[in-house]
Amino acid sequence: MINSFLLSLIVGVFIGGTAGYLGSLMVSKKMGLIAGPLGHLTLPGIALAILYNFDVSLGALPFVILGAILIWFLEMKTDLPEESLTAVIFATGVSLAFLILPAKELETALVGDIVKVSFWGAVISSLVSLIIFLILRKIYSKIIFSSISEDLAKVEGIDTKKYNFIYLLCIAIIVALGVKIVGGFLTAALVAIPACTSKNLSKNIFQYSYGAMIIGSLSAILGILLYKFSGYPAGPLIILVNSFFFIISVFLRR
Amino acid sequence: MTEDILRVKNLNVELGREKIIENLSFKVEEGETLVVLGPNGAGKTILFKALLGLIPYTGEIWWKPELKLSYVPTRLPLVKEFPLTIEEFFNLKEVSRERTIEILKEVGMTQSNILKKKITELSTGQFQRILIAWGLSKDVQVLLFDEPTFGIDIGGQENVYNLLEKVQKERGITTLLISHDLSVVYKFADNVLCLNKKSLCYGRPKEILSSKALSELYGGEIKVYKHVK
């Protein structure tokens, strides 16, 4: 059997990379922060998964989807802006998690615990990440086109509603997978920071998107290695490595 | 005899509860340049969106079947959020590298390494040229152009229109242009449609653009000084 450290490295590479690649679209669409509230929303789901001992991403996914639908529904029913509703929803999610979870499990829910990943959990997470990456790669230019101008995209015959739906679904799944490595609190950073770093360093969209993917994967590897040597939780270490790369990129900016 | 390419009959567009366009009728012939003239908020852009089927309307819009249309909006501010090069910008429309080089030459952008240049590094005038090229990059028969000289100084405006006219003559493209610049109408339009929710005048510019028609369109007293050729 492969040891759990190696498994966590493999999962980190796949989820971190795909989150970075997805983040390049989210940051340019000014949606970089939305993964934050969505991540917070997953906390009750993670809590249930820990209590009943099943995969945290499986617990998280229905909560992300439910949260996104709730925000959309409340936005239609009230005149409140999306960001205020997001605040209401995610605070509710965090509060619920604190009620459900025993204190000692809270840390896992909040900042993740990648080294606890099971063999099959690792295989499935890596495979799902890979599939999401391939889907995103296929729709990447269509999403850019419809972000630049939905009207223009429609004139060119692009079904903008379909592609947007697929894109949102990819965000929900990556957030649910992301909680496995960085917990419910840090998912926004997992998607946003690699993209910001890559944007500082890239000359074109190809370098930007794949750069974000490489930085996302590399940060996950280094974060998990640092965990191995320091014993601090891996989730925050992955994010800190990401932040470190970002600071360097500011000085190397093209 | 030239054929009709577009016929619009009793077009009405409402957004929310506000009537934006009322009972509008006009037609466009193949190869014609129609300039839609009117003040801000007159419904010019909304008319384009209705023509492109992007918003609901009542009445009749008939396009000659199997036409290839191209639409270029006034601005594309969000394009700057993505670190796109000019080549990647054309790739979004699946335009080949060879075709991109060719069309860039047509709009006078021949600098070496132009394909690798970032969109964000272009001046407003250069970007407008790129937009024209982008609009013309596929084999289109109709070009709908919403204020092609938005944000360009007067000298640059002249260039953009001359460029549009050149390309249009060479390729026989039917053009619908939104403008609020009268000199553009006199110089380039075969027909003009004065729009302020309703059609206030429609026909050959020299025949219909009287002081009376223009003061009705823009409000207040307007004197027209025709160019002596």
Interface residues (C-beta under 8 A of the other chain):
Chain A: S28 K29 K30 S141 I144 F145 S147 I148 S149 D151 L152 K154 V155 E156 K199 S202 K203 N204 I205 F206 Q207 Y208
Chain B: K49 L52 L54 L69 S70 Y71 P73 L76 L78 V79 E81 F82 P83 L84 T85 E88 N91 L92 K93 K116 K118
